[in-house]
């Protein structure tokens, strides 16, 4: 499966709310199919329905990998399952 890596290396990472991170991990553990709205590398709003298979950090940036191969930077999330990403940690 080909990986679709959504990253903006020139943009500094903004850590997401700790409780929201825990919620993402819970959805991954429960293998919940999630409705995910995020901004892609061109800042265009995208929507995808997929299972979260991993939530991890790489080079001080947090990501989540979906069962369809898509990898999303957590600070590009707008909402998951209609729950908006909080503005701060």
C-alpha positions in Angstrom: 0.0 0.0 0.0 1.4 3.4 -1.0 1.7 5.9 1.8 0.2 9.4 1.3 2.2 11.6 3.6 0.6 14.9 4.5 3.5 17.1 5.7 4.5 20.8 5.6 8.2 20.7 6.6 8.5 24.5 6.3 5.7 25.0 8.9 6.7 24.6 12.6 4.7 22.1 14.5 2.1 23.2 17.0 1.4 20.5 19.6 -2.3 19.6 19.9 -4.4 19.4 23.0 -3.3 16.5 25.2 -6.9 15.3 25.8 -7.6 15.3 22.1 -4.4 13.2 21.5 -5.7 10.7 24.1 -9.1 10.6 22.2 -7.3 9.9 18.9 -5.4 7.0 20.6 -8.7 5.7 22.0 -10.3 5.7 18.6 -7.2 3.9 17.2 -7.5 1.2 20.0 -11.2 0.7 19.4 -10.6 0.5 15.6 -13.3 3.1 15.1 -14.0 4.3 11.6 -13.5 8.1 11.9 -14.7 11.1 9.8 -11.5 13.2 9.6 -11.4 16.8 8.3 -7.9 18.3 7.9 -5.9 20.8 5.9 -3.6 19.3 3.3 -0.1 20.6 2.5 -1.7 23.3 0.2 -4.0 24.4 3.1 -7.0 23.0 1.3 -9.7 21.4 3.5 -10.0 17.6 2.9 -12.3 15.0 4.4 -11.6 11.3 4.7 -13.3 8.3 6.4 -10.8 5.8 7.7 -9.5 4.0 10.8 -6.6 5.4 12.8 -4.0 2.6 13.0 -1.2 4.6 14.7 -0.6 7.9 16.5 3.1 8.7 16.8 5.8 11.3 17.0 8.7 11.7 14.5 11.3 14.4 14.8 9.2 16.3 17.4 6.1 16.3 15.1 3.0 14.2 15.8 1.2 12.2 13.2 -1.5 9.7 12.7 -1.5 6.9 10.1 -4.7 5.7 8.7 -5.7 2.3 7.4 -5.8 3.6 3.9 -2.1 4.6 4.1 -2.7 8.3 4.6 -0.5 10.0 7.2 -1.7 13.3 8.7 0.1 15.8 10.9 -2.0 16.3 14.0 -1.7 20.1 13.9 -3.4 20.0 10.4 -6.6 18.4 11.9 -9.7 20.5 11.9 -12.1 17.8 13.4 -12.5 14.1 14.0 -15.9 12.6 14.3 -17.4 16.1 14.3 -15.3 17.1 17.4 -13.2 20.2 16.5 -9.6 20.3 17.5 -9.1 22.6 20.4 -6.9 25.7 19.9 -4.4 24.9 22.6 -3.0 22.3 24.9 
